[in-house]
Amino acid sequence: MRGNGDYPPFPGREHEAHADIDLALEYALALNCEQVHVMAGVVPAGEDAERYRAVFIDNLRYAADRFAPHGKRILVEALSPGVKPHYLFSSQYQALAIVEEVARG
């Protein structure tokens, strides 16, 4: 995606995230990468983190739907507040909850 970790899943800008996901898939196919890390990004101060979480989950579902037919996996990673303050999720428990929600059963 944007590569700096500060690119949040902005509500209303999902089309940009989808374009980035499509580009990441092109690179993964060209470079024979089996896995691609989709970063959640930093939630801007004063914003509702739950709105950003919902958009991130939708973006991950889009990525999963695009990558799965090619046998590629997407990865998520929690980042500690000491490493990346205000990152969307900071624990492995939160990461697991997101993965379970993306899985759709």
Number of C-alpha atoms within 10 A of each C-alpha: 19 13 10 9 15 16 17 21 25 18 12 8 11 16 11 13 22 18 12 16 23 17 13 18 22 13 13 17 14 9 9 11 12 13 14 19 13 21 24 26 23 20 23 16 8 6 9 10 17 11 13 21 20 15 21 25 18 17 21 26 18 17 23 18 11 17 23 11 8 12 9 18 15 16 13 17 16 18 21 14 13 9 9 16 13 18 23 25 24 18 14 14 11 14 18 14 12 18 16 11 15 17 12 7 5
